Amino acid sequence: MQTWNNRAARMARGITLVLLGSTLLTACFDGSSSSSESSQSELDTNLFPADGQLEATIRRTEGGVPHIKADNLKSAAFGHGYAQGQDNVCMLAEAVVKARSERAKYFGPGPDDINIINDFSFKAQKILSGAETEFPALSDESRALIEGFAAGYNKYVAETDPADLPAECRSQPWVKEISPIDLLAHYRIVGQYASGALFATGALFVAVPPGESPNPLPVISATGGELEGFFKQVALNARSNASEIEDFQDMGLASNAWGVGSDLTENGKGALLANPHFPYTGHRRLYQVQMTVPGYLNAMGAGLLGTAVPLINFNENLGWSHTVTTSRRFTLYELTLKDGDDLVYVKEGEEKPITSETFQIEVFDGSPNPVVLEKTFYYSEYGPMVSANAITDGGLPSWGASGTAYTYRDANASTTRLLDTWLQMSRASTLAEFQDVFRSCGSTLWTNSTYADDQGNAFYIDSSSVPNLSDATLAVIQFKRQASPAYNQLFEGGLTLLDGDTSRDDWVEGECDGLVPYEDKPKLLRTDWVQNSNDSYWSTNPDQFLTGYSPMFGPEESALGPRTRLGISMLQNPMSSGAVSPTAPLPAGQDGKFGALDLINVIYNNRAWYADQFLQELRDRCTTIGATPVNIPGGGSRSVDQACGVLQSWDGLYNVDSVGAHVFRVFIANYRKSFGSDLTIAFDPEDPVETPSTPSSNNAGTADDIMLQALAVGLNALDQVNIAYDADLGAVQYYQPSGGALPGLAGGSLSGGTPTDLGASFPWHGGDGSIDGTFNAIGVVSDLFLEDTRFPRVAPSTIDDTGGLSATSGEGWRMARGTSWHFGLEFTDNGPEAYGLISYSQSTDFESPFFNDQSLRYSEKSFRPILFKAEDVEANLLPQGEMTISN
């Protein structure tokens, strides 16, 4: 197999590689000058090469980090696309297959027909066709980035023998050159992760008027015969998928971010903690890169796979990180249908049509010719129709059942400003310039932004795309929430249901095309600190609560999660190691001021809020009960003294050498279910960090003690799978990459090939952020596929209420999400200084030297300097780590 080391040999020759123009990319998509470059007098040479020739230098430093330098933005993106192709070609190729609605074409129907459902749904959401429409309207900057990245990826694909590709896509026909429109279509899916993508697993698919079957119809069969009923289960599977979503606010993603201002830093400049908690697999992996265009751009950061510019970045003067926001990115509309006509709705007394469009997809079933399926989807003026009956599991009526039908409008359906936002953030040099990005309607889609700079500013903004609703509409929402428990339940589940029969509930278009403008977004500027760990903007800094904003941004005066409470506590008490962890490093070190090293160590200190809150109380009750058996709810009893002995000596941390952390995990995973009934001090919005708190003393230390019962139930789970109580955490909690299998029928079965563990496993520090309450949040993933992909993975079957403990004897906790691209940054008189890692490493190619090198470093807490200055990069190049590429 061709490995990175083989490719590095070519780098060493110091030659410029030349690739003939792609046969797939024609006109403005062939890497030559686009229409925006046609006039030399108008050509911006910061963006495009004067002669149309793309050229970039890629220098690799420790961890495989590419530092890309070029004379123009398109060439820099060209180098970026090439480097990502080297490291993650299979993931990128599969992402484009998905965006083109071709999974069923190449991989078959998929388990429970998911590929058919996805492909049709993405066509209905205009993922690819919308990209075709939007592309001509993109800015020159976005065109330069997208065209350049696509050309770089295509160069790598064209010069690599298909037989030398990684096992997941070796010799596969779907690994081929792409167009810039394909890449933009991928961005449209990324943009809708927190909105339209939630409906693409089934809710769109089963949205049909009364009397119409939601199943697709075969128009061309593999055998030439009829296939009536062959796909009759597709709609049933789609309906089942739609009903599985319980919270439309929960993306399954989390993060911590701190902006520290001049009052709390060692040198009076700003500092930043960046700690996104993302999947270790699939399209949502983060990839580190530095992009430099002299005089125009110099940014270091990481972005999701395929993004042409990094997303969590810093430059010479400022830096930021993102956390998933509590905001809402879509609204659901109830349409009032015309009597006797299920395809007409009435708004303000005017009849409006529900339109339709029919799509076709190809489905591979193992025969030489694919099956072609056809299906019709429906639309209102707001967007696609959805089955509200399916997504609320019958809580709302089906189409026509009560004279109503349902549709939605998506704040992130358009991606025309996506890359412009991050490029402008990366080019900003002052707070005002950074803020101007959002004054100009920039959006980070579904995230907050937490910022620090060299002037000592700490700034927070909910920079996501949020529907701009009128005061009248917001008042009606508030009234309905108070008057109707059913409506409030929908709202609490992330569904903002509006009336489609009145223009009152239309979005206020304004300056940002229906999105909330800058002046109405939650934001806070401080010189001490701002923070977010996925809770409401309201508690960005408890010394200055943010109130009075649209409820579309999230709740105010609401209880905080444990990561937020712990993070704020460490910021408020930078010289405290916590209640039960005397060996934990002080958050701000001995001087009480934060620097880059302090901030990376805040992530690595592995403190847990629930240990601070409950460990000593549990120890006291353990001492009281001794060896007396504890009554287990549901029947039976057992002693807990052996585990109690372990907890007495546990250091209260989630380090790999901590003994007892996993015992506390199975305890708290059960006890947390009793918080509402057992904690005696209720949540107080005036004291959101310290409340709720304090377990009830009822039955304390007896056989009916709720805390001891939770411990007993957890110990039974450990016993069930032979996990010793006194094991080091690193012996039972680890990261193990897996995969190496083709997706779908390409692998010989509906689900794909057989995945295997790939390489070594690594003891993994940290804990589950919501269950353990650890700041350094990691977690188990039980899905059978790499995130967002159809690549099979080795996945554990887990035991409930254990934080993801494998049901396989001795296997423990197999972590596959959490702390990913993470760093501590400070600005100094000599520029930015940062330390960090990408925990799962840069490459998904098992043969690459960058497949798990940083995983070992994370396991050992051996973070590395984040090299930014040109002289530091030059001094730390890997052997054979430089190449120049051109088209």
JOQUIBEL-V859318 format. One record per backbone hydrogen bond with DSSP energy under -0.5 kcal/mol. CO is the residue of the C=O (numbers start at 1). NH is the residue of the N-H. Records with the same first field share a line. If there is no record, write none. Layout:
BEGIN
CO: NH, NH
END
This chain:
BEGIN
1: 3
3: 7
4: 8
5: 9
6: 10
7: 10, 11
8: 12
9: 13
10: 13, 15
11: 14
15: 17, 884
17: 886
24: 26
26: 29
27: 30
34: 37
35: 38
38: 40
39: 42, 43
40: 43
43: 45
44: 47, 48
46: 73
47: 74
49: 52
52: 54
54: 887
56: 58, 885
57: 59, 69
58: 883
59: 67
60: 878
61: 64, 65
62: 65
65: 61
66: 68, 290
67: 59, 69
68: 292
69: 57
70: 294
72: 76
73: 77
74: 78
75: 79
76: 80
77: 81
78: 82
79: 83
80: 84
81: 85
82: 86
83: 87
84: 88
85: 89
87: 844, 845
88: 92
89: 93
90: 94
91: 95
92: 96
93: 97
94: 98
95: 99
96: 100
97: 102
98: 101
102: 106
103: 107
104: 108, 364
107: 745
109: 115, 116
110: 113
111: 114
113: 117
114: 118
115: 119
116: 120
117: 121
118: 122
119: 123
120: 124
121: 125
122: 127
123: 126
126: 130
127: 131
128: 132
129: 133
130: 134
131: 135
132: 136
134: 137, 138
135: 138
139: 143
140: 144
141: 145
142: 146
143: 147
144: 148
145: 149
146: 150
147: 151
148: 152
149: 153
150: 154
151: 155
152: 156
153: 157
154: 158
155: 159
156: 160
157: 160
159: 161
161: 164
162: 165, 171
166: 169, 170
168: 743
169: 172
172: 175
174: 176
179: 183
180: 184
181: 185
182: 186
183: 187
184: 188
185: 189
186: 190
187: 191
188: 192
189: 192
190: 193
192: 195, 197
195: 198
196: 199, 200
197: 200
199: 202, 204
202: 206
203: 387
204: 207
206: 208
209: 212
217: 374
220: 372
227: 230
229: 232
231: 234
233: 237
234: 238
235: 239
236: 240
237: 241
238: 242
239: 243
240: 244
241: 244, 245
242: 245
244: 246
247: 250
249: 251
254: 277
256: 275
257: 532
258: 260, 273
259: 261, 530
260: 271
261: 264
262: 265
264: 594
270: 827
271: 260
272: 274, 825
273: 258
274: 823
275: 256
276: 278, 820
277: 254
278: 818
281: 284
282: 285
283: 305
285: 305
287: 303
288: 66
289: 301
290: 68
291: 299
292: 70
293: 296, 297
297: 293
299: 291
300: 314
301: 289
302: 311, 312
303: 287
304: 307
311: 313
312: 302
313: 320
314: 300
317: 454
318: 315
319: 452
321: 450
323: 448
328: 467
329: 411
331: 409
332: 498
333: 335, 407
334: 500
335: 337, 405
336: 346
338: 341
341: 338, 344
343: 354
344: 338
345: 347, 352
347: 350
350: 347
352: 345
353: 355
355: 379
357: 377
359: 375
361: 373
363: 371
371: 363, 373
372: 219, 220
373: 361
374: 217
375: 359
377: 357
378: 385
379: 355
383: 380
384: 408
386: 388, 406
387: 391
388: 392
389: 394
390: 393
392: 395
398: 401, 402
400: 403
403: 337
404: 400
405: 335
406: 386
407: 333
409: 331
410: 413
415: 418
417: 421
418: 422
419: 423
420: 424
421: 425
422: 426
423: 427
424: 428
425: 428
430: 434
431: 435
432: 436
433: 437
434: 437, 438
435: 438, 439
436: 440
437: 442
438: 441
444: 446
445: 465
446: 325
447: 463
448: 323
449: 461
450: 321
451: 459
452: 319
453: 270, 456
456: 262
457: 453
458: 526
459: 451
460: 524
461: 449, 463
463: 444
464: 466
466: 516
467: 469
468: 508
470: 474
471: 475
472: 476
473: 477
474: 478
475: 479
476: 480
477: 481
478: 482
479: 483
480: 484
483: 485
484: 488
485: 489
486: 490
487: 491
488: 492
489: 493
490: 495
491: 494
493: 248
494: 496
495: 497
496: 332, 498
498: 334, 500
499: 502
501: 348
502: 505
503: 506
507: 509
509: 512, 514
510: 513
512: 515
514: 468
517: 520
518: 521
522: 462
524: 460
526: 458
527: 263
528: 261
530: 259
532: 257
536: 539
537: 540
538: 546
540: 531
541: 544
545: 547
550: 553
551: 554
552: 328
561: 565
562: 566
563: 567
564: 568
565: 569
566: 570
567: 571
568: 572
569: 573
571: 574
573: 576
574: 588
576: 587
581: 584
586: 589
588: 591, 593
589: 592
594: 266
595: 599
596: 600
597: 601
598: 602
599: 603
600: 604
601: 605
603: 606
606: 654
607: 775
608: 612
609: 613
610: 614
611: 615
614: 618
615: 619
616: 620
617: 621
618: 622
619: 623
620: 624
621: 625
622: 626
625: 628
630: 638
631: 633
632: 635
636: 632
638: 630
640: 644
641: 645
642: 646
643: 647
644: 648
645: 649
646: 649, 650
654: 766
655: 658
656: 730
658: 660, 729
660: 664
661: 665
662: 666
663: 667
664: 668
665: 669
666: 670
667: 670, 671
668: 672
670: 673
671: 674
672: 675
674: 677, 678
675: 679
678: 696
680: 682
681: 692, 693
684: 687
687: 691
693: 681
694: 680
697: 700
699: 702
702: 705
703: 631
705: 709
706: 710
707: 711
708: 712
709: 713
710: 714
711: 715
712: 716
713: 717
714: 718
715: 719
716: 720
717: 721
718: 721, 723
719: 722
721: 810
722: 724
724: 727
727: 660
728: 731, 732
729: 732, 733
732: 813
733: 764
734: 815
735: 762
737: 758
739: 756
742: 753
743: 746
744: 747, 749
745: 748
751: 744
753: 755
756: 739
757: 759
760: 737
762: 735
767: 778
768: 772, 773, 774
772: 610
773: 609
775: 777
776: 767
777: 819
779: 816, 817
781: 796
784: 793
786: 789
787: 283
790: 744, 792
791: 786
793: 795
796: 798
797: 807
799: 802, 804
805: 799
808: 811, 812
812: 806, 814
813: 734, 815
814: 781
815: 736
816: 280
817: 779
818: 278
820: 822, 839
821: 276
822: 837
823: 274
824: 835
825: 272
826: 833
828: 831
831: 828
833: 826
834: 866
835: 824
836: 864
837: 822, 839
838: 841
844: 846
845: 848
848: 851
850: 843
852: 856
853: 857
854: 858
855: 859
856: 860
857: 862
858: 861
861: 863
864: 836
865: 867
869: 873
870: 874
871: 875
872: 876
873: 876
874: 877
876: 62
878: 881
881: 60
883: 58
884: 17
885: 56
END
